[in-house]
Amino acid sequence: MAKTRISISLDPGDAELIKAVAAENGLDVSAFLVMAGRKEAVRLARLAESFAEIDAAIAAAEAEAEELVWPPDDEVDEDEIARAQAEIAAARAESAVRRRGAVA
């Protein structure tokens, strides 16, 4: 299988730490960094996936906000205020549930 070479620059202390930990685990530096890179890539992908729905909701809200006239030309009715407050509360509750799930 063809390999691609990637060059990185490290602080001397980081380089020595990586070399030592790789050797302690019977790996060369390249194998160790590939293993660590894969693990981090999977972790970040899972993290992005877990927040995709809320990120989409935020993006939609931001897009909607760009279209709003501020300050409003007329008074905002109480139903609209209640709807906005309910959506905020629901988003906060969902975020809290997700945070608890990420910690568990």
Secondary structure as UniProt FT lines:
FT   HELIX           12..24
FT   TURN            25..26
FT   HELIX           29..67
FT   HELIX           78..103
//
